[in-house]
Amino acid sequence: MKIIKNHAEEGCIKISWYTEKTDLLGPFFRFVLWVQGCERRCRGCIAEHMQSCEGGENISIDKLASLIISSPDTEGITISGGEPFYQADRLCSLLETVKKERSDFGVIIYTGYTCDELKNSGEEAVLKLLEMTDILIDGPYIEELDDNAGLRGSSNQNVRFLTNHYAENAKQYNKPSGRRVSFVFTDDRTRMIGVPSQAAKEILKKTGLKNLPESSAGNTN
């Protein structure tokens, strides 16, 4: 199974957007990157506009690394989307650059693939990105299994602590409550940060916000 599917220009990552500082998608304050492109098309996905591999924008790896390194209040990065492992080689380059300056920078990745699928892919960059990951939230989003718990989308998804970097923060991912979201409003778009609770999803349905082309959320797989 081939996983890497780069649609970005050389030296770039295809992204939907990013936020430089939030505490809604993992322990401590984090830089969060939403990459563009996911062919899984999970029913109930709250970030459908991130699915098209032709959408989003190209951002140079060097520019993105500079932004991350210059965020002194952040402890690590959370990468979601979209499907991060489509661009595993580019993300490895990004993280290598960042870790040269900030060796203890934590890495959390949301993916629609299972950990076994990633390990069995045989793709060097996929395996390397796994090695650089501290927490992997893996598996497709299944709407019927969304149990409103923790920082993963549905109960079939696993929160895998691949290193001891966040060993003391396990409860944040599995506790029955604690989902929080925030909204960012600009002139032409509305964005959502976080994994929405069922109550938040009902509000999105009533307001129609879910269907705005630029709305997005933390765990989309």
Helices and strands as residue ranges (DSSP letters): E 12-22, E 30-35, G 48-50, E 57-60, H 61-69, E 76-80, G 84-87, H 88-101, E 106-110, H 115-119, H 124-131, E 135-138, G 143-145, E 158-161, G 167-169, H 171-174, E 181-185, E 190-194, H 198-207, G 209-211
